[in-house]
Amino acid sequence: MTIHISHAIIMRTWEFGETDLLVSFFTSDKGRLKGVAKGARKSMKRFANCLDLFSPVKLEYELKRGRELYFIHSGKLVHGFPGIRSDFSSLSLASYMAELTETLFPVGVVAKRMFELLNGSFAALNENKNIDELRVLFESKAMALGGYGIDLSRCCNCGRLYKEEGRAVFKRKKGGIACLKCEKESRNSPGLGPATVKTLRMIQSTPWAKAQTLDLTKEMIYEIKPVLKLHIEYRIGQRLKTSEYLE
Ligand SMILES: [Zn+2]
């Protein structure tokens, strides 16, 4: 059996058997995986801190014959993020980010950009960056990376190119925007100003390193939030369990 070594982020852990832990982790090179850490609850030595939630780690693991499950041999903590676990809002948002990622990315789908996004977002959360802004950045990017980017290029009804002049209206069933001739703004079809559309387009298309430097105004965050809420609920077909702790 081949032993793999990957940079990974711990997404979730469950008690497993008498002394083991089942671990969901997102690797930089193999996507999201699941593994068993034998005896992790009995002996703290072998896995000292390296299975802490949301922490970037370096894991050594090997495939269990004929299954999707891996044996985690050992691990090394790269960064501890104590700031996430000591603040309820940060912890809630981190849990939500992990659940959204698990919903968008099936086990074994390689997604290096998603790994960068998780790693960067958890690091920013650890430093107590603006929670509302981080949520908007993460949701927009995660949806785009998962194949559900919002189409901001043209009106989804008449096909007219959107030239970033005047307001646009979000249409959740189309996953895109409509022009004001085709659609009125309402609670279920919220409006977006031209600067907001431009910024959202940048967030969706640029890597995390650049997206995180974008300056989002309060107005932009206020406009994007309801759009993302409708978009995620419609595309995923459910409300995520962890989202109730965010409001
Ligand atoms: Zn139109």
Boltz pocket constraint, residues with backbone or C-beta under 6 A from the ligand:
constraints:
  - pocket:
      binder: B
      contacts: [[A, 155], [A, 156], [A, 157], [A, 158], [A, 159], [A, 160], [A, 178], [A, 179], [A, 180], [A, 181], [A, 182]]
      max_distance: 6.0
